[in-house]
Amino acid sequence: MNRLASATAVLAAALWLGGCTEVAQEPGKSYAGKEDEKPYAGDTFKGDKAKWELALAARNQMQNEYARATTAKK
């Protein structure tokens, strides 16, 4: 009876400690695809980063509800 209790305690301890291990969550290998190009490298901006930033700022300003409300009242 004592051996059975000891074996059960050892098995329970092994199972309890086995639940404490953490599975690795990193991907197995890194992405090996093509490198992304710059958003301003297309035909619209022809590589001009300043022009792209101005267009982006203008587009964002039109999504600003406060700016749209004040321009609608004028």
C-alpha positions as CSV (number, residue, x, y, z in Angstrom):
1,M,0.0,0.0,0.0
2,N,2.9,2.3,0.8
3,R,4.5,1.7,-2.6
4,L,1.2,2.5,-4.4
5,A,0.8,5.7,-2.5
6,S,4.4,6.7,-3.2
7,A,4.1,5.9,-6.9
8,T,0.8,7.8,-7.1
9,A,2.4,10.8,-5.4
10,V,5.4,10.7,-7.7
11,L,3.1,10.4,-10.8
12,A,1.0,13.3,-9.5
13,A,4.0,15.5,-8.9
14,A,5.4,14.7,-12.4
15,L,2.1,15.6,-14.0
16,W,1.7,18.7,-11.9
17,L,5.3,19.9,-12.8
18,G,4.8,19.0,-16.4
19,G,2.0,21.5,-16.7
20,C,4.4,24.3,-15.8
21,T,6.4,24.1,-18.9
22,E,5.9,26.8,-21.6
23,V,5.5,26.0,-25.2
24,A,7.7,28.1,-27.5
25,Q,5.6,30.7,-29.4
26,E,8.2,31.9,-31.9
27,P,7.7,30.9,-35.5
28,G,10.0,28.1,-36.7
29,K,11.6,30.2,-39.4
30,S,11.6,33.8,-40.4
31,Y,9.8,35.3,-43.4
32,A,11.9,34.9,-46.5
33,G,9.7,36.8,-49.0
34,K,10.4,39.9,-51.0
35,E,11.2,43.1,-49.2
36,D,8.4,45.7,-49.2
37,E,8.8,48.8,-51.3
38,K,8.3,52.3,-49.9
39,P,4.7,53.6,-50.1
40,Y,5.8,56.7,-52.0
41,A,7.8,54.7,-54.6
42,G,4.9,54.3,-57.1
43,D,3.9,56.2,-60.1
44,T,1.8,58.8,-58.2
45,F,4.7,60.3,-56.1
46,K,7.7,59.0,-58.1
47,G,9.8,58.6,-55.0
48,D,9.1,62.0,-53.6
49,K,8.7,61.4,-49.8
50,A,7.8,65.0,-49.0
51,K,5.0,65.0,-51.6
52,W,3.7,61.7,-50.2
53,E,3.7,63.1,-46.6
54,L,1.7,66.2,-47.7
55,A,-0.9,64.0,-49.5
56,L,-1.1,61.8,-46.4
57,A,-1.6,64.8,-44.1
58,A,-4.3,66.2,-46.4
59,R,-6.1,62.9,-46.4
60,N,-5.9,62.5,-42.7
61,Q,-7.2,66.1,-42.2
62,M,-10.3,65.2,-44.2
63,Q,-11.0,62.4,-41.7
64,N,-10.8,64.8,-38.8
65,E,-14.4,65.3,-37.7
66,Y,-13.7,68.7,-36.1
67,A,-12.1,70.1,-39.2
68,R,-14.9,68.7,-41.4
69,A,-17.5,70.3,-39.2
70,T,-16.0,73.7,-39.3
71,T,-15.5,73.7,-43.1
72,A,-19.1,72.6,-43.5
73,K,-20.4,75.6,-41.5
74,K,-18.6,78.2,-43.6
